[in-house]
Amino acid sequence: MKREASKITEKYVTEKTFESSMLSIAQNFMRIEESLGMIVKELKNLHEDNKYMRQTLSSFTSDVSRHDRKISNLDVRVEKLELKSK
């Protein structure tokens, strides 16, 4: 919801109007800063979640490759045993 600037009927900017304008600007900047703070928090949370997922996937892939090696070693042993049994 946009607020329109009130029209100033005075010819010159007075100290009172200047202060009220600066106060309004300061309040707007505070709201923006709070919003940006929330965004930064969310980004940090997402970063931590992604970091955890990458670590988890990394450990899974190393486990899978280790198991694949064990299976291939067992395959070789079975083949050797089959050759011996013939």
VENMOPE-V404415 format. One line per field, one symbol per residue. phi: phi as a letter, one per 20 degrees, with the letter a starting at -180 (. if undefined). A space follows every 10 residues. Layout:
BEGIN
phi=???
END
This chain:
BEGIN
phi=.edefffeef fcfeffffff ffffffffff ffffffffff ffffffffff ffffffffff ffffffffff ffffffffff ffffff
END
